[in-house]
Structure formats: structure tokens, C-alpha cells
Amino acid sequence: MSQKKPLRRSPSFQLYCSSFLASCITMTNQQVGAYIRLLCWQWDHDAVPSQEESLRKILGGITKREFRAIWDVLRNKFVEENGLLRNPRLEVERQNQLEYRQKQRERGAAGARARWPRHSDPIALESSTSTKSKQTILTVQPQAIVDLWNNTMTLPIPQVRKLTEKRTVKLRARLREFPDLKTWQQVFAYLNTQDWCRGMSKRGWTANFDWIIESENTMQKWYEKSETPQPTQAVSTITVRPVRPNGRLAKIQASNLALVGDNQ
């Protein structure tokens, strides 16, 4: 039975220049350099330590004063979990790379089976399919969805303070149905722009994390809504016509014009 080798860690990540520049536009050169170094450390080590002493060493042994000037700006770029720091956007990029490389591997395997069909092993293929299914469930962890919610949704939509066992069970069920992190990112970004999710309806109801993970139907409904282009409202134009005086007003206006003409 053939066994798949695990994917090697990617040595690089994509840097989207316009997005990065927009997020760093108010930073100093020293702060931008520290930010890049921390992102690179996270990519190679999966996370960044949260202890100040360790961070200062990673940033080249800077002083406490220098560190405070940098960290006051950079702390909002990272989310702490179990004593480790991660930049959520970088983890989205890691997930995108894993999915792309997995698809490339599957295409290569399909091409090999088409070229050498006699070497195809039904048992190995079945095992491979089963392994792929398990990997789909485990590639995105429940905590990643919680972090994405907390980094996307803004007040008055409440943050998730604790990933309980009940929430974990529901999240794992939803992740089997929606394994792509970009789907969750799209749905959260859409809901965050809706007034009815922000207590601005007659009911005064506000969206929360438990509501969106409650059932497959809820997630599917709002994913489809976020995919649907919103109709644009036609701008109505009003034609303004000049008002012509009549009756007594017309006589007064004619008298005024005659008077002005006589004085000239």
C-alpha cells in the first residue's frame, strides 16, 4: 500500500504589496522592518513567542525602550493563543498555499494514473481518498475560525472570549461542510457590513458567533448571500423648471423693470 509523504514546509509566502503598504503607511522604517522580521519568524516557526525578552532577541537584541516604541504599534497585528502570537492574515496565506499544493499533488497523481493505469492500486486509492477527507477536516482548526471572527467583526457585534467544548463540536461539524478558510472570511466580512446584524433593526438583534455556527443551513444561506451581487439603486433626476411669474406678481415685476430702465 502506497503512503503519501507529508507536504514540506513552504520556504516563502506571497507579499501583496498594495495591501502591505496600506497596512504600514503610518509606520516608521524601524517598525516596518520589525514587522517583516516577525512575519518571517512566524512563517518558519508557526508562531511568535509572546514573551518580551524573546521578542527583543528576534528583533536583533533591541533595548526595552526601542521595543516599546515598536510593539505599541505592532501588537494589534498579532493574536495571542496559548502563549504564542500569530498574524491571522499570514495564516490565511499558509492555508491557501497548502490547498494549492494539495491540488497540484492530486493532479500529478491523476496524470500518473492516466499514463500508467496498470500500476493503479484500488486499495491505495481508497486509502488516499480517506486520508484526504481527514486532512480536509484538520487543515483548519476551530481556533483559527474564532481568531478570524475576532479580527473581522467590529462592535457592537460581540467577540468570542472562550472556545468552549460545545462550540468546538459545532465548529468541527461546520468545518467538514465548509473546509475553506476563505469561505469563512467572506461570510464574516459580509455580515460585518449588514445593519441588521449590528442591532439596527426593529428587533435590535445583534449577530453572534454561536448563531453563525449553529447549523449548516445558516452558514450556507449567508455564504450564498455574500456571493450574490448587490443591486445598485438608480439615481433619480429631477428636472427643475424656471418659474415664470403671472397675475399680480407679473405686473409688479414689469413695473420694476420699467423703473430701472427709466433711471438708466
BAFI-3210 file (N, C-alpha, C; in Angstrom, 3 decimals, decimal comma, padded with zeros to 6 digits):
// residues 264
n [1|2|3|4|5|6|7|8|9|10|11|12|13|14|15|16|17|18|19|20|21|22|23|24|25|26|27|28|29|30|31|32|33|34|35|36|37|38|39|40|41|42|43|44|45|46|47|48|49|50|51|52|53|54|55|56|57|58|59|60|61|62|63|64|65|66|67|68|69|70|71|72|73|74|75|76|77|78|79|80|81|82|83|84|85|86|87|88|89|90|91|92|93|94|95|96|97|98|99|100|101|102|103|104|105|106|107|108|109|110|111|112|113|114|115|116|117|118|119|120|121|122|123|124|125|126|127|128|129|130|131|132|133|134|135|136|137|138|139|140|141|142|143|144|145|146|147|148|149|150|151|152|153|154|155|156|157|158|159|160|161|162|163|164|165|166|167|168|169|170|171|172|173|174|175|176|177|178|179|180|181|182|183|184|185|186|187|188|189|190|191|192|193|194|195|196|197|198|199|200|201|202|203|204|205|206|207|208|209|210|211|212|213|214|215|216|217|218|219|220|221|222|223|224|225|226|227|228|229|230|231|232|233|234|235|236|237|238|239|240|241|242|243|244|245|246|247|248|249|250|251|252|253|254|255|256|257|258|259|260|261|262|263|264]
n.u [000,842|000,649|002,000|001,332|003,644|004,171|003,416|006,097|007,344|006,613|009,030|008,562|006,343|003,582|003,724|001,539|001,778|000,356|-001,619|-000,009|001,514|-000,550|-001,357|000,842|001,298|001,480|003,621|006,991|010,257|011,750|009,744|008,364|010,379|010,724|008,211|008,203|010,253|009,123|006,919|008,251|009,493|007,249|006,282|008,262|008,339|005,775|004,599|004,965|006,848|005,363|006,622|008,343|011,173|012,004|010,956|012,430|014,969|014,534|014,135|016,638|017,978|017,154|016,737|014,754|013,346|013,349|011,926|009,369|008,492|008,180|006,488|004,101|002,820|002,779|001,470|-001,280|-001,349|-001,129|-002,424|-002,922|-002,512|-002,552|-000,097|001,370|001,993|000,245|-000,110|-003,134|-003,748|-001,489|-001,701|-003,933|-002,827|-000,984|-002,744|-003,959|-001,786|-001,289|-003,636|-003,439|-001,052|-001,793|-003,792|-002,241|-000,647|-002,577|-003,430|-001,095|-000,910|-003,239|-002,579|-000,448|-001,773|-003,379|-001,470|-000,062|-002,003|-002,017|-000,549|-002,097|-003,467|-006,261|-006,832|-004,939|-005,727|-008,237|-007,501|-006,025|-008,017|-009,523|-007,641|-007,302|-009,827|-009,772|-007,685|-008,842|-010,644|-008,977|-007,201|-007,954|-008,246|-010,575|-009,938|-008,762|-010,926|-012,288|-010,388|-010,410|-013,029|-012,911|-011,060|-012,287|-014,974|-016,655|-017,516|-021,039|-021,033|-020,408|-017,279|-015,561|-014,929|-014,173|-013,361|-015,440|-016,173|-018,582|-018,876|-016,648|-017,311|-019,485|-018,193|-016,335|-018,087|-019,166|-016,832|-016,338|-018,220|-017,647|-014,704|-012,876|-010,962|-011,215|-013,895|-015,169|-013,975|-015,053|-017,819|-017,896|-016,875|-018,885|-021,199|-020,425|-020,867|-023,570|-026,430|-028,587|-027,371|-026,130|-027,663|-029,408|-031,968|-035,592|-036,029|-033,690|-031,701|-028,508|-025,870|-024,103|-021,390|-022,190|-024,598|-023,942|-022,553|-024,374|-025,927|-025,746|-027,361|-027,620|-025,005|-024,638|-026,667|-025,889|-023,448|-024,126|-025,584|-023,527|-022,166|-023,802|-024,263|-024,925|-027,797|-027,632|-028,820|-030,864|-030,159|-032,323|-033,361|-034,255|-036,006|-035,606|-037,666|-037,805|-039,502|-042,111|-043,417|-046,846|-050,049|-050,652|-048,043|-046,558|-047,161|-046,027|-043,342|-042,913|-043,289|-041,141|-038,987|-039,432|-039,064|-036,362|-035,259|-035,943|-034,445|-031,862]
n.v [-001,186|002,158|005,112|008,433|011,103|013,654|017,111|019,299|022,067|025,249|027,460|030,166|033,040|034,774|038,258|040,764|043,653|046,197|045,896|045,425|047,799|049,612|048,818|049,521|052,179|054,267|053,632|053,711|053,278|051,538|050,193|048,903|047,187|045,546|044,368|042,840|041,046|039,633|038,442|036,729|035,061|033,849|032,460|030,505|029,197|028,675|030,235|033,136|033,878|035,139|036,399|039,241|039,383|037,327|038,269|040,607|039,539|038,216|040,447|041,462|042,023|044,441|047,392|047,823|050,199|050,795|048,576|048,982|051,220|050,112|047,894|048,943|049,707|047,404|045,379|045,040|043,686|041,032|037,999|036,511|033,185|030,544|031,362|032,036|034,015|035,015|036,194|036,689|037,073|036,095|033,400|032,739|032,947|030,847|028,682|028,906|028,281|025,630|024,370|024,841|023,471|020,915|020,403|020,475|018,239|016,227|016,476|015,734|013,055|012,054|012,373|010,567|008,163|008,083|007,785|005,451|003,154|000,477|000,357|001,392|001,209|000,019|-000,231|001,402|003,807|004,173|004,407|006,712|008,574|008,519|009,503|012,069|013,116|013,198|015,010|017,285|017,967|018,571|020,542|023,217|024,580|024,803|027,019|028,807|029,793|031,140|033,134|034,470|035,490|037,264|039,095|040,187|041,023|043,881|046,146|046,761|043,966|041,053|039,798|036,597|035,096|032,686|029,462|027,094|023,631|022,807|024,671|023,950|021,392|021,989|023,675|021,956|020,329|022,186|022,804|020,498|020,749|023,224|023,603|025,458|028,213|030,724|030,917|031,296|033,697|035,383|035,301|036,327|038,917|039,962|039,859|041,636|044,079|044,446|046,152|045,047|043,058|044,393|045,371|047,300|046,959|046,658|044,794|044,983|043,123|041,488|040,033|036,991|034,756|032,112|031,901|031,856|029,471|027,582|025,899|024,041|025,121|027,850|028,874|028,238|029,733|032,438|032,454|032,121|034,473|036,356|035,884|036,825|039,440|042,778|044,743|047,841|051,053|053,058|056,361|058,923|061,619|065,026|067,323|070,707|073,342|076,652|079,163|081,074|084,238|085,182|086,883|089,232|089,340|089,362|091,829|093,532|092,880|093,750|096,499|097,146|096,579|098,509|100,807|100,666|100,793|103,400|104,915|104,381]
n.w [000,000|-000,957|000,512|001,328|001,327|003,759|003,099|002,458|004,386|003,140|001,743|001,447|001,398|-000,149|-000,734|-000,751|-002,254|-002,370|-000,363|001,870|002,033|002,519|005,061|006,533|006,305|008,142|009,707|011,015|009,448|011,039|012,481|010,400|009,461|011,722|011,787|009,391|010,017|012,177|010,914|009,144|010,984|012,176|009,935|009,515|011,979|012,768|014,750|016,923|019,821|022,855|024,935|026,119|026,284|024,553|022,142|021,812|021,337|018,891|017,332|016,997|019,358|020,561|022,656|025,704|025,596|022,856|022,008|023,170|021,740|019,249|019,652|020,624|018,345|016,759|018,188|017,716|015,365|015,782|017,213|020,340|021,485|023,640|024,756|022,518|019,584|016,671|013,341|011,882|009,119|007,795|008,389|006,903|004,360|004,527|004,660|002,137|000,493|001,255|000,351|-002,416|-003,077|-002,367|-004,252|-006,585|-006,162|-006,249|-008,895|-010,225|-009,392|-010,568|-013,262|-013,451|-012,981|-015,222|-017,215|-016,541|-016,060|-015,223|-012,950|-011,024|-007,832|-006,388|-003,637|-002,474|-003,600|-002,466|000,202|-000,012|-000,686|001,647|003,456|002,450|002,981|005,780|006,155|005,116|007,070|009,187|008,412|008,841|011,937|014,728|016,411|014,658|013,218|015,212|015,818|013,387|013,336|015,576|014,627|012,460|012,918|014,177|016,887|017,443|017,490|019,292|020,626|020,629|023,589|024,701|023,578|023,859|024,756|023,616|021,535|020,043|019,110|017,409|015,601|014,402|013,011|011,192|009,809|008,421|006,463|005,351|004,535|003,596|004,440|003,311|002,638|005,120|005,812|003,870|004,436|007,087|006,677|005,057|006,751|008,701|007,573|007,501|008,528|009,972|011,379|013,338|015,380|014,387|013,540|013,834|015,811|017,226|017,290|017,530|015,705|016,535|017,398|018,010|016,684|013,885|013,619|014,281|012,551|009,443|007,468|008,137|007,765|005,054|003,825|004,253|003,084|000,376|000,066|000,368|-001,943|-003,878|-006,153|-005,152|-005,938|-007,639|-006,818|-008,808|-009,701|-009,259|-011,260|-011,053|-012,834|-012,941|-013,466|-014,717|-012,871|-013,900|-013,343|-012,790|-013,183|-010,599|-009,603|-011,929|-013,009|-011,101|-011,384|-014,044|-013,749|-012,066|-013,750|-015,725|-014,252|-013,524|-016,054|-016,818|-014,989|-015,848]
ca.u [000,000|001,455|001,735|001,677|004,568|003,595|003,913|007,160|007,047|006,945|010,080|008,237|004,933|003,336|003,551|000,703|002,424|-000,576|-002,241|001,007|001,830|-001,695|-001,387|002,049|001,520|001,799|004,731|008,358|011,048|012,124|008,566|008,103|011,406|010,405|007,015|008,623|011,040|008,208|006,146|009,139|009,671|006,002|006,167|009,200|008,174|004,335|004,102|005,968|006,673|004,721|007,445|009,068|012,598|012,179|010,680|013,565|016,052|014,187|014,249|018,032|018,500|016,887|016,523|013,361|012,736|013,109|010,876|008,068|008,113|007,781|005,402|002,860|002,199|002,657|000,732|-002,599|-001,197|-000,990|-003,411|-002,271|-003,212|-001,706|001,244|002,033|001,398|000,119|-000,777|-004,191|-003,687|-000,427|-002,206|-004,792|-001,913|-000,451|-003,814|-004,103|-000,676|-001,496|-004,688|-002,919|-000,072|-002,518|-004,436|-001,197|-000,250|-003,646|-003,393|000,049|-001,255|-004,222|-001,864|000,322|-002,693|-003,821|-000,364|000,278|-003,183|-001,797|000,086|-003,054|-003,825|-007,566|-006,800|-004,168|-006,528|-009,280|-006,844|-005,651|-009,232|-009,873|-006,665|-007,611|-011,009|-009,368|-006,889|-009,737|-011,245|-007,989|-006,334|-008,377|-008,631|-011,628|-009,405|-008,500|-012,201|-012,535|-009,482|-010,882|-014,213|-012,498|-010,293|-013,115|-016,201|-016,456|-018,629|-021,441|-021,001|-019,527|-016,123|-015,589|-013,978|-013,700|-013,763|-015,923|-016,266|-019,788|-018,559|-015,674|-018,045|-020,241|-017,242|-015,793|-019,140|-019,231|-015,596|-016,480|-019,062|-017,009|-013,306|-012,041|-010,924|-011,648|-015,352|-015,483|-013,529|-016,013|-019,092|-017,729|-016,731|-020,212|-022,091|-019,973|-021,344|-025,031|-027,002|-029,455|-026,507|-025,483|-028,666|-030,077|-033,292|-036,651|-035,844|-032,493|-030,907|-027,115|-025,295|-023,061|-020,651|-022,962|-025,650|-023,451|-022,069|-025,424|-026,363|-025,221|-028,244|-027,298|-023,746|-024,835|-027,518|-025,174|-022,377|-024,752|-025,894|-022,293|-021,742|-024,765|-024,011|-025,984|-028,293|-027,346|-030,016|-030,811|-030,223|-033,414|-033,048|-035,413|-035,851|-036,047|-038,117|-037,869|-040,844|-042,468|-044,476|-048,087|-051,008|-050,207|-046,590|-046,014|-047,310|-045,043|-042,027|-042,835|-043,144|-039,773|-038,083|-039,628|-038,455|-034,900|-034,922|-036,059|-033,332|-030,653]
ca.v [000,000|003,366|006,056|009,789|011,850|014,954|018,261|020,043|023,460|026,173|028,382|031,574|033,393|035,898|039,566|041,597|044,949|047,288|045,658|045,584|049,224|050,281|048,487|050,042|053,538|055,201|053,089|054,128|052,221|050,570|049,380|048,027|046,144|044,603|043,644|041,843|040,007|038,797|037,627|035,662|034,112|033,084|031,539|029,397|028,500|028,540|031,245|034,019|033,870|036,350|036,998|040,426|039,088|036,530|039,142|041,515|038,776|038,024|041,747|041,902|042,435|045,868|047,768|047,844|051,436|050,612|047,565|049,574|052,105|049,263|046,968|049,703|049,764|046,078|044,394|044,791|042,861|039,633|037,467|035,573|031,929|029,601|031,900|032,254|035,087|034,732|037,164|035,902|037,156|035,204|032,029|032,560|032,696|029,495|027,755|028,968|027,554|024,195|023,905|024,850|022,402|019,642|020,223|020,144|016,849|015,345|016,490|014,907|011,641|011,688|012,232|009,322|007,035|008,042|007,307|004,068|002,643|-000,854|000,491|001,958|000,287|000,454|-000,124|002,602|004,971|004,323|004,917|008,100|009,383|008,621|010,398|013,418|013,562|013,540|016,217|018,419|018,339|019,013|021,634|024,441|024,261|025,680|028,263|029,721|030,447|032,083|034,273|035,204|036,240|038,358|040,082|040,735|041,651|045,079|046,466|046,081|042,503|040,623|038,942|035,274|035,117|031,351|028,370|026,026|022,294|022,796|025,409|023,174|020,321|022,589|024,190|020,832|019,905|023,178|022,733|019,387|021,235|024,410|023,474|026,527|029,372|031,908|030,965|031,917|035,090|036,106|035,400|037,244|040,280|040,385|040,085|042,810|045,303|044,454|046,891|044,199|042,266|045,300|045,921|048,453|046,573|046,910|043,873|045,324|041,899|041,589|038,733|036,486|033,609|030,872|031,909|031,503|028,079|026,715|024,871|024,130|025,986|029,255|029,204|028,143|030,851|033,711|032,338|032,400|035,906|037,117|035,649|037,459|040,881|043,644|045,650|049,264|051,883|054,068|057,731|059,645|063,020|065,924|068,450|071,962|074,276|078,032|079,625|082,360|084,916|085,509|087,684|090,469|089,306|089,721|093,281|094,181|092,695|094,606|097,872|097,296|096,629|099,800|101,826|100,550|101,258|104,868|105,507|104,256]
ca.w [000,000|-001,045|001,589|000,917|002,156|004,149|002,352|003,119|004,706|002,062|002,193|001,206|001,312|-001,042|-000,116|-001,610|-001,999|-002,090|000,944|002,913|002,154|003,148|006,487|007,186|005,806|009,234|010,484|010,710|008,806|012,068|012,783|009,247|009,470|012,799|011,374|008,407|010,689|012,959|009,969|008,659|012,092|012,280|008,795|009,693|013,256|013,004|015,692|017,523|021,286|023,378|025,973|025,634|026,124|023,330|021,002|021,646|020,720|017,485|016,666|016,938|020,661|020,783|024,052|026,137|025,117|021,420|021,859|023,481|020,630|018,123|019,997|020,778|017,021|016,143|018,983|017,134|014,164|016,190|018,162|021,258|021,750|024,378|024,944|021,229|018,787|015,238|012,480|011,222|007,649|007,339|008,479|005,723|003,233|004,707|004,281|000,679|-000,104|001,494|-000,546|-003,786|-003,237|-002,310|-005,555|-007,552|-005,915|-006,737|-010,365|-010,640|-009,187|-011,590|-014,520|-013,405|-013,131|-016,613|-018,065|-016,187|-015,354|-014,641|-011,645|-010,068|-006,763|-005,846|-002,182|-002,151|-003,972|-001,454|001,392|-000,289|-000,600|003,057|004,080|002,001|003,703|007,135|006,112|004,875|008,348|010,153|007,940|009,533|013,300|015,253|016,960|013,544|012,894|016,308|015,620|012,212|013,787|016,458|013,865|011,381|013,395|014,986|017,788|018,681|017,390|020,387|020,391|021,269|024,708|025,049|022,685|024,731|024,151|022,782|020,317|019,281|018,417|016,298|014,616|013,635|012,076|010,105|009,022|007,474|005,366|004,754|004,965|003,042|005,330|002,571|002,726|006,404|005,738|003,030|005,160|008,223|006,158|004,579|007,888|009,460|006,912|007,491|009,659|010,775|012,250|014,274|016,289|013,790|013,059|014,816|016,933|017,972|017,412|017,106|015,340|017,418|016,861|018,153|015,660|012,553|013,590|014,808|011,604|008,075|006,682|008,413|007,100|003,602|003,412|004,208|002,080|-000,917|000,044|000,168|-003,321|-004,787|-006,325|-004,642|-006,981|-007,432|-006,904|-009,866|-009,188|-009,921|-011,564|-011,003|-013,740|-012,326|-014,486|-014,214|-012,507|-014,528|-012,556|-013,503|-012,413|-009,960|-009,494|-013,237|-013,169|-010,232|-011,996|-015,227|-013,261|-011,576|-014,909|-016,383|-013,392|-013,666|-017,400|-016,847|-014,262|-016,633]
c.u [000,886|001,038|002,189|002,669|003,924|004,208|004,997|006,729|007,479|007,986|009,709|006,735|004,790|003,117|002,782|001,045|001,434|-001,218|-001,243|001,332|000,698|-001,724|-000,210|002,285|001,915|002,993|006,059|009,086|011,443|010,951|008,234|009,110|011,140|009,200|007,363|009,371|010,141|007,347|006,985|009,351|008,422|005,893|007,056|008,925|006,704|003,762|005,282|005,778|006,109|005,564|008,287|010,542|012,871|011,955|011,845|014,748|015,790|014,397|015,663|018,589|018,303|016,641|015,036|012,642|012,411|011,961|009,495|007,579|007,627|006,518|004,076|002,095|001,894|001,761|-000,639|-002,544|-001,176|-002,066|-002,721|-003,145|-002,234|-000,263|002,023|001,273|001,357|-000,569|-001,838|-004,099|-002,611|-000,879|-003,191|-003,937|-001,309|-001,484|-004,007|-003,006|-000,849|-002,543|-004,194|-001,951|-000,734|-003,201|-003,419|-000,745|-001,307|-003,681|-002,252|-000,254|-002,261|-003,554|-001,068|-000,584|-003,185|-002,730|-000,029|-000,869|-002,955|-001,190|-000,857|-003,476|-005,140|-007,549|-006,062|-004,965|-007,618|-008,696|-006,475|-006,855|-009,641|-008,948|-006,949|-008,804|-010,652|-008,570|-007,755|-010,350|-010,219|-007,142|-006,678|-008,879|-009,707|-011,108|-009,124|-009,771|-012,555|-011,670|-009,944|-012,103|-013,789|-011,741|-011,111|-014,283|-015,873|-017,702|-019,796|-021,482|-019,997|-018,390|-016,333|-014,516|-013,408|-014,234|-014,153|-015,975|-017,473|-019,543|-017,590|-016,358|-018,791|-019,315|-016,655|-016,818|-019,232|-017,992|-015,587|-017,271|-018,414|-015,536|-012,400|-012,098|-011,406|-013,165|-015,780|-015,112|-014,538|-017,326|-018,975|-017,642|-018,077|-021,130|-021,707|-020,443|-022,862|-025,593|-027,842|-028,650|-025,935|-026,493|-029,433|-031,419|-034,323|-036,504|-034,666|-031,566|-029,497|-026,570|-024,240|-022,492|-021,466|-024,054|-025,123|-022,971|-023,156|-025,792|-025,729|-026,045|-027,923|-026,049|-023,919|-025,634|-026,709|-023,942|-022,937|-025,110|-024,651|-021,767|-022,620|-024,467|-025,197|-026,451|-027,970|-028,615|-029,844|-030,972|-031,295|-033,025|-034,331|-035,131|-036,436|-036,403|-038,191|-039,318|-041,078|-043,609|-045,697|-048,975|-050,388|-048,691|-045,937|-046,087|-046,273|-043,654|-041,857|-042,629|-041,725|-038,782|-038,190|-038,960|-036,939|-034,470|-034,965|-034,906|-032,034|-030,685]
c.v [001,248|004,350|007,439|010,409|013,179|016,079|018,979|021,488|024,359|027,181|029,858|031,787|034,609|037,181|040,448|043,064|046,037|047,123|045,894|047,056|049,981|050,033|049,091|051,524|054,521|054,741|053,741|052,978|051,146|049,641|048,424|046,887|045,094|043,754|042,522|040,695|039,080|037,912|036,458|034,607|033,242|032,056|030,308|028,572|028,320|029,588|032,070|033,977|035,193|037,049|038,138|040,129|038,312|037,398|040,089|040,818|038,562|039,312|042,324|042,399|043,898|046,132|047,755|049,080|051,330|049,630|048,163|050,465|051,313|048,480|047,677|049,773|048,363|045,107|044,067|043,944|041,368|039,272|036,423|034,356|030,966|030,084|032,147|033,315|034,675|035,905|036,410|035,927|036,237|033,748|031,729|032,241|031,296|028,444|027,729|028,177|026,047|023,626|023,831|023,692|021,028|019,362|019,849|018,695|015,885|015,319|015,650|013,431|011,172|011,503|010,940|008,113|006,912|007,485|005,851|003,447|001,294|-000,773|001,088|000,895|000,747|000,648|001,141|003,859|005,230|004,898|006,380|009,019|009,595|009,585|011,836|013,981|013,989|014,836|017,451|018,904|019,028|020,188|022,962|024,058|025,238|027,016|029,284|030,472|031,479|033,331|035,132|036,053|037,465|039,450|040,748|041,551|042,824|045,359|047,076|044,551|041,975|039,723|037,587|035,272|033,731|030,337|027,182|024,697|022,203|023,522|024,627|022,072|020,875|023,088|023,069|020,320|020,871|023,107|021,528|019,824|022,397|024,436|024,619|027,767|030,636|032,046|031,661|033,397|035,936|036,326|036,402|038,687|040,823|040,730|041,342|044,128|045,443|045,136|046,000|043,274|043,100|046,016|047,093|048,100|046,883|046,013|044,254|044,141|042,121|040,192|038,313|035,194|032,318|030,767|031,405|030,050|027,084|025,594|025,096|025,114|027,468|029,681|029,221|029,335|032,133|033,653|032,655|033,876|036,737|036,964|036,391|038,945|041,705|044,602|047,096|050,074|052,946|055,450|058,486|061,100|063,834|067,119|069,702|072,935|075,691|078,457|080,997|083,016|085,190|086,374|088,946|090,544|089,728|091,230|094,040|094,075|093,607|096,070|098,135|097,413|097,965|100,916|101,821|101,089|102,770|105,540|105,435|105,250]
c.w [000,000|000,041|001,156|001,890|002,547|003,324|003,154|003,366|003,548|002,554|002,066|001,219|000,415|-000,239|-001,093|-001,328|-001,604|-000,716|002,072|003,127|002,844|004,650|007,251|006,899|006,903|010,075|010,085|010,026|009,810|012,400|011,647|009,212|010,533|012,431|010,387|009,085|011,502|012,056|009,452|009,736|012,244|011,157|008,995|010,941|013,654|013,959|016,192|019,034|021,774|024,446|025,388|025,389|024,842|022,091|020,745|021,010|019,231|016,701|016,755|018,240|020,962|022,268|024,400|025,612|023,625|021,183|022,114|022,341|019,428|018,459|020,229|019,461|016,486|016,913|018,385|015,872|014,494|017,216|019,026|021,501|022,404|024,493|023,669|020,442|017,321|014,550|011,679|009,698|007,092|007,398|007,344|004,507|003,323|004,269|002,768|-000,013|000,061|000,533|-001,990|-004,019|-003,192|-003,644|-006,632|-007,402|-006,472|-008,264|-010,891|-010,499|-010,228|-012,951|-014,582|-013,582|-014,567|-017,526|-017,802|-015,397|-014,690|-013,249|-010,602|-009,075|-006,146|-004,337|-001,770|-002,458|-002,945|-000,168|001,227|-000,164|000,847|003,779|003,724|002,766|005,120|007,160|005,900|006,181|009,249|009,689|008,583|010,920|013,795|015,777|015,859|013,141|013,966|016,136|014,441|012,563|014,603|015,716|012,770|011,906|014,317|015,833|017,014|018,593|018,412|019,924|021,075|022,348|025,017|024,042|023,551|023,990|023,214|021,467|019,432|018,484|017,208|015,200|013,773|012,621|010,906|009,216|008,082|006,242|004,624|005,179|004,516|003,938|004,632|002,578|004,009|006,397|004,962|003,762|006,312|007,741|005,675|005,753|008,659|008,839|006,958|008,738|010,563|011,694|013,389|015,176|015,730|013,160|014,144|016,041|017,814|018,165|016,877|016,824|016,357|016,842|016,914|017,088|014,314|012,496|014,018|013,849|010,238|007,258|006,891|007,666|005,584|003,086|003,260|003,329|000,697|-001,038|-000,251|-001,248|-004,319|-004,926|-005,850|-005,738|-006,639|-007,645|-007,979|-009,257|-009,966|-010,111|-011,580|-011,908|-013,096|-013,444|-013,924|-013,952|-013,127|-013,749|-013,418|-012,605|-011,861|-009,867|-010,801|-013,459|-012,342|-010,848|-013,210|-014,819|-012,782|-012,717|-015,613|-015,597|-013,516|-015,020|-017,490|-016,156|-015,050|-017,783]
res [m|s|q|k|k|p|l|r|r|s|p|s|f|q|l|y|c|s|s|f|l|a|s|c|i|t|m|t|n|q|q|v|g|a|y|i|r|l|l|c|w|q|w|d|h|d|a|v|p|s|q|e|e|s|l|r|k|i|l|g|g|i|t|k|r|e|f|r|a|i|w|d|v|l|r|n|k|f|v|e|e|n|g|l|l|r|n|p|r|l|e|v|e|r|q|n|q|l|e|y|r|q|k|q|r|e|r|g|a|a|g|a|r|a|r|w|p|r|h|s|d|p|i|a|l|e|s|s|t|s|t|k|s|k|q|t|i|l|t|v|q|p|q|a|i|v|d|l|w|n|n|t|m|t|l|p|i|p|q|v|r|k|l|t|e|k|r|t|v|k|l|r|a|r|l|r|e|f|p|d|l|k|t|w|q|q|v|f|a|y|l|n|t|q|d|w|c|r|g|m|s|k|r|g|w|t|a|n|f|d|w|i|i|e|s|e|n|t|m|q|k|w|y|e|k|s|e|t|p|q|p|t|q|a|v|s|t|i|t|v|r|p|v|r|p|n|g|r|l|a|k|i|q|a|s|n|l|a|l|v|g|d|n|q]
***
